[in-house]
């Protein structure tokens, strides 16, 4: 083949440059949505005692008597865990929202949830209502459940295949940044004082406001516009916005190829996805990697970090600063994964990350058993905690969301994110609920369960999942076709949707035809003014 289109489709021309518009969209969507998830995970840790005292004072004012210690613990546990309940419900609405409003449209419209939640939590003390905190946490969970799926879906669809991994890991970096910011703001010298906790909880509205002001100016996903909305004008406009001077004719043809391979361009339901034998192994993969991400023990490690540091001899007053240090390690590890994924691929980051976490989980078990007899084992446990966090953030924290989008084509992708997202939240809640009982019954050996999960997921990735780096969605589906014992269906498009592309002035033009009548013709070339 000699044309640019054929060379691109054969992989000989596969590189697109990272444009300012692509980077801006990745930043805005991650900053205003994904970062809030990390922030809300950590924001309740620092003011925990103040929130409990507020619950008790409110009970005294309403009933004349205070709450028991157990009642306060239950109320606070509900305040923390209701976030995961909201996240689960939010993840179940993703398919309906992205089909109706689009990827960008869903992110923009869901910002109203953050403003409502921020107002409830920010004015809860003035109104003397603990219920406002709980409801606010539930609503922030709804928003996080939506954004955790929609952001990687949106970025995966607007990114060229050679940048899909880099942009796909940006949400996980901002999740780590959100945790880090909450840890810094929670220091006693910043917003860690009693009078500041309502402001601390309601700061989520700031990044969301920035996202709401800027993100609507950027185009919707080109794939959504072409495959689901059949809007060729908007598709070409979006591609010209997100790409520098390049042959987008080939990219439009690749989208058409995906559209022809779909048995239906309508978004399928979760039940239809689970019954579809042509994507059986993709579904199993989504189940394994998303459940493994949470069942790896990372949530348990985060929850008990302070206790492990105190056992290592770090004073109580210094533990908060040590915890901030672990947050910095999360961000650094996430950046390493983001900047290496397009060089080493998805598989090495997943296999290496889960394997390293498994070794560190075994190391924690060994150190906890021996620390009574060998003093330096306290420091081994600290090193293992840091190792688990770093191993998680370098790959398993973000690659499962990226692969959930990569393994499916347009019609199946929303349902796949519902399955992966809901399983993620259920696993998260399960670990938080079961781990304390597991620790009481198994002691130090409970971390061996996480060791087994990590090794098992690493082995599954090694033997089952092919490398998806620099592959189109159709090519990825073809790699799974033999394992699923099926052939990809290719159906001709309806005449109204058929596009014939021709080369013009070195870049190409698009024209849509219905029968013999030409309906539209639009060049997609760039001038100096366009580039500016």
N, C-alpha and C positions, 0 to 999 in steps of 0.2 A: 504494500500500500504506500501511496506517496502523498496523499492529501493530509492536511493538518488534522482533519476530523478522524481519518482512519488511524493515523499515528497516535492520536490521543486515546482512541478506543483500545488500541493495542498496548497502551502503557508506555509508549516511547516519548510522548509529551504528556507529562502527568503533574507538572508543578504549577501551582498558582502562587502568587505572592500574597503575603498577609497585608491586606489593605487597611487603611485607617478606619473605614466604615465597618469592616468585619471586627476589628479590635474594639471599636467603640460599642458595637452591639453586644459583644461578649462581655465587656466590662459592665455595661449598664444593666444587662439582664442578670448577671451574677451578683453585682453589687447591690441591686435593689431587691433581689429575691433570694438567691442561694445564701448570701451572707447572713440573712436574717435567721435562717435555720440554725447555723452555728452559734449565732448570738443568743438565740432563745434556749439553746441547749445549756449554755453556761451561765446565763444571766441570773438565774434564781439561786445559784450557789452562795454567792457573797452575801446577799441580804436575807438569807434564810432565817436567821435569828430575829431580825427586825420584823419580817413578815409574820412569824409565829407570834410575836408579842402583839402585833396589830390584831391578829385573830382573837387573842385572849382579851385585849382591851375592849374590842367590839362586843364580845360576849358579856363582859361585865356591864357595859353600858346598856345592853339590850335586856339582859336577864337578871342582872344584879349579882351574878356569880361567874367566876372564871371557868375556863375549860380544864379538863384533866389533861395530863401529859399525853395520854393515848389519843384523846380527841384532837389535840393540836397536831400530833404526828399524822393522824389520818387526814386532817384538813390540808396539811402541807403536802402530803403524798398525793392527794387528789390534784392540788395545784400544779405539781410537777408532772404527773402522769397524764393529765387531761390534754396536754400538748400532743402526746402520741395518739390519743383517741381522735383528736381533730385531724392530725396528719393522715391517719388511716381513712377517715371519711373523705378528706380532700383528695387523696390519691384515687378514690373510686369514681370521682367526677371528671377525671382528666379526659377520658375519651369523648364524653359528650361536649365538654367545653372547647377542646381544640378542633373538633369537627365543625362546631357552630361558629366560633369566634376566630379561629386560626390560632397559630402558636403565639405570635406577638400580641394579638388581640386578647388572648387569655391572660397573658402576663399583665397587660395594662389594666384590664377590667378587674383583676383580682387584687389590685392595690387598695381598693376600697376596704377590703378586709383588714389590712394593716392599720389604716387610719381609725377604723372603728375600735380595733383591739387596743391601739395605743391610747386612745381617749379613755377607754374604760379603765385600763391599768393606771394611767397617769392621774386620774381624778378619783381613784378608789379610796385613798386616805381622806381626802376632803369630804367625800360623801359618806365615809364610815362604812364602806360595803366590801367585805372580803369576797362576796359573790362576783363583784366586778373584776377582780383579779382572776378568778377561776374562769369566768366567761371570756375574758380577754386572752388568757392562755389558750383556751379552746379555739378561739378564732385565729390566733397566730398559727396554731397547729393546722387548721384548714388551709391557710395560705401556704405554709411550708409543704404540706402534702401535695398541693397543686404544683408549686414551683419546682420541687425536687424532680418532677417528671418532665414538666414543660420546658424548663431551661435547657437541659441536655438535648431534648427533642428538637427544639428550635435551632440551637447552635449546630447540631449534627446535620440539619437539613440545609442551612445556609452556607456551611463550610465546604470548600472543595475537598476532594478525597485526601489530598496530601497534607491538609491542615486539620482534618476532622478530629484527630487525637489531641492535638495541641489545644484547640478551642473547646473540645469536649471535657478536658480536665480543668478548665478554668473555674467551673462552678465548685468543684471540690476544693480548690485553693481558697476560694472566697468563703467556703464553709469554715475552713481552718482559720482564716482571717477573722471571721465573725466570733469564733471561740476566743481567739487571742485578744480581740478588742474588748470582749466582755470581761476577760480576766484582768486586763489593764484597768478598765474603768471601775472594776469591783475592788481595786485596792483602796485601803482606808484613806490614803492621801488624795484620791480622786473622787469617786462617787460612792465609796464604801461606808459613808456615815449614815446614820439612821434617817436624817431628814431628806436624804437624796434618793431613797430607794424607789419612790414612784417615778421620778424622772429617769432613773436607771432603766426601769422596765419599759417606759414609753418611748425611749430613744429610737425604737425601730422605725418610727415614722420618717426620720430624717433621710436615710438612703432611699426609702420608697418614694418620697416626694421628688427627689432628684431623678429617679427612674421615670416617674409619671410625667415630668416636664420634658424629658429628652427622648425617651424610647419611641413615642408615637411618630416621630419624624422619620423613622427608619422603615424600610419596606418589610412586608410579610415574607415568610419562607417561600422561595420560588417553587419548590416542589409542591407545596400545598396549593399555590396559586394555579399551577399547570395541571397537576394530576387530579386534584379534588375540585377545584373551581373552574378549570378549563379556560382560564383567563390568560391568553398568550401575551396581550399587551402588558399586563401587570408583571408577568413572569420575566419578560425581556427587560423591563424597567428595573426590576429588582436585581437581576443578574448584572446589569450595567452598573448598578449602585455598589454591589458587593465585589466586583472583579475589576482589576486594572485591565489595560489594553491586552486583550486575549481573545482566543477563538471560542466564544460562548456557543457557537453553533454546535460544537461537539457535545457540550454539556446539555443543551436542550435535547439533542438526539438521545443522549444517555437517559434522560428523564422519560422520553417517549418509549425507549426500550423497556424501562421499568413499568410504564403504564401498560404496554402490550403484554407484559408477563403476568399482569394481575388478572385473576379470574373475575374480579369485580373491583371497580374503583371506589365503591362504597366502603366506608370504614366498618370493619366487622366487630362484633361484640366479643366479650371475654369468653362466653360459652362457645361461640363459633371458633375462636382461636384455640381453645383447649381441645376441640374436636377435630381440628384440621390436621390430618396426618402429614401434610406436606411441610409443616413447620414443627413437627414433634420434637426434634432434637434441639431446635432453637428455644422452644418453650422450656424444656428440661434445663438447658443451659442458663436461662434467665432465673429459673427457680434456684438452681445450685449456687450461682455466684451472688445473687441478692440475699439469699438466706445466709450463705457463708460469710458475707460481709458483716452482718450483725452477730451471728453466732460464733464469730472468731474470738469473742471475748473483749473486744475493744471498749464496749460500753461499761463492762464490769471494771476494766482497768481504769477508765476515766473516773468512775464513781469512787474507787478506792485508792486513787493516787495519793491523796493527802495522808491516809492511814499508813500506806507503805512508806512514804517519806518520813513520817513521824517515827515509825519503827526503825528506820535507818539512822536515827539520831538527830534529825533536823528539827530544830526548835519550832514550836507552834507558831511563833511570830514570824518565822522565816519561810514557812511552808507556802504561804501565798505567793511569795516571790519565786520560789522554786517551781510552782505550778505555772506561773507566767512563762518561765523558761521552757517548760514542756510545750506551751502554746507556740512559742517561737520555733521550736523544733518541728512542730506540725507544719507550719507555714513553709519552712525551708525544705522539708521532705516533699511537700506538695509541689513546690516549684521545680525540684529536681525531676519528679515524675512528669510534669508538664513539658519541660524542655528536652526530655529524652525520649518521650513516647514515640515521636515520629522518626527516631533513629533506631531504637531497639525493638519497637513494636509493643502490642498489647500483652501478648503471652508472657514475655520475660518479666514485665512489671507485676503481673498477677502471680505467676509462679514464684518469683523471687520474694515478693511481698508477703504472700501467705506462708511460704516456707520459713522465712526469717521470723515471722510472728509465731509460728509453731515452735521453733527452737527457743525463743524467748519465753513462751508459756511454760515449756518444760524447765527452763532455767529458773523461773519464779518458783515452781514447785520444789526444785532441788534446794534453792536458797532458803525457802521458808522451813524446810525440814531440818536443814543444817545450821540455821542461824543461831540456835541456842548453844551450839558447840563450836562453831567457827565464826568469830566476830565479823570478819570482812564480808560474810555472806549478806549482811544488810545492804552493802553497797552493790553487790551483785544483783539483788532484787531491784534496786533503783535503776541500774543499767538495763535490766530486762524490761522494765516498764517503759523507759525511753526507747528501747529497741522496738517494742510492740507498737508504740505510737508512730515511730518513724516508718516502720515497715508497712503499717496500715496506710499512712498518708501518701506514700510514694506510689501506690498502685491500687490496692483493694478499696480505697476510699472513693475513687472516682471512676475507675475503669468499668465496673459493673453497669453504671448508668450509661456510659458511652457505648458499651457493647449491646445493651438492651435496645438502643436505637439503631445500631449497625446491623444486627442480625435479622431485622425484619424490613419488609418493603412498606410502602406508604399505607396500604389498606390495613395492615396488621400492626403497625407501630403503636398507635394509641392504646389498643388493647394490651399489647405487651408491656407498656409502661404502667398500666393499671395493675397487671399481675405482679410485675417487679416491685412497684412502689408499695402496694398493699402488703406484700410479703415482707418487705423491708421494715415497715412499721410494726407488723405483727411480731416479727422476730425481735425487734428493738424492745417492745413491751414485754415479751416473754423473758428475755435475758434480765431486764430490770426487776421483774417480779420473782423469777425463780432463783437467781443467783444467790441472794442472801440465805435461802434455805439450803441451797446446794453447798454453800460454804460451811454452814453449820454441820451438815451431815458428812461431807467429804473432807473438810479442812483444806490443807494445802494441795491435796490431790485433785481438787475441783478444776484446777487449771489444766490438768491432763485432758479433760474433755475438750477444752478449747484447742489444745495441741492436736487432738485427733481431727477436729473440724478443719483446722488450717491445713494439715497435711492432706486430708481427703479432698478439699477444694483444689489445692495445688496439683494433685494427681489428676483430677478430672480435667482441669485446664490443659495439662500436659498431653493427655491421651485423647481428648475429645475435641477441644475447641481449636479450629484452624486460625492462623494469623489473618487478621482483617485489615492490617495496615495498608493504605494506598489502594484499596479495592473499592469498586462501586457496590451499591446495594444489590444490584443484579448479580454481580460476580460472587458476592458473599452467599447469596441464596443458592447459586449453582454449586458452591463448595459443599453445602449441606444437602443438596438434592440426592446424591448417591447414598448418603447415610440414612436419609429418610425413605429410600427406595421409591423415589418418584421422579418425574420429569417436570420441569417448569412449564406451566401453560403459557402459551403465547397467542393472544387473540388479537385480531385486527381492531384498530380503533374505529369508532363510528366516523362516518364521513365528515361530520361537523367538527370533529376533533383532530382530523388528520392534518399533519403539518408537513409540508415539503420545504426543505431547506436547500438553498443554492448559494454557491460561493459568489461573493461580490466585493470588489475592492479589497480583497485580501482577508476579509473578516466574515462576510456572509450576510444574508438577509433571510427573514422568515416570511413565509406566506402561508395562509390557511386556505384550503379549498373545500367547497361543498359541491360535489359533482364536478362540473366543468367551469363553474363560476368562481372567479377569484374574489374573495371577500376582503382580504386585507393584505397589505405588504408593508413591512416596517424594517428599515435598516437598523442594525445594531452595530454601528461603528462609533468610534470615539474621535472627537476633535480636541484641540488644545483647550477649548473652553470647557468641555466635559470633564477633562482630567482635573482642571482647576476646581 
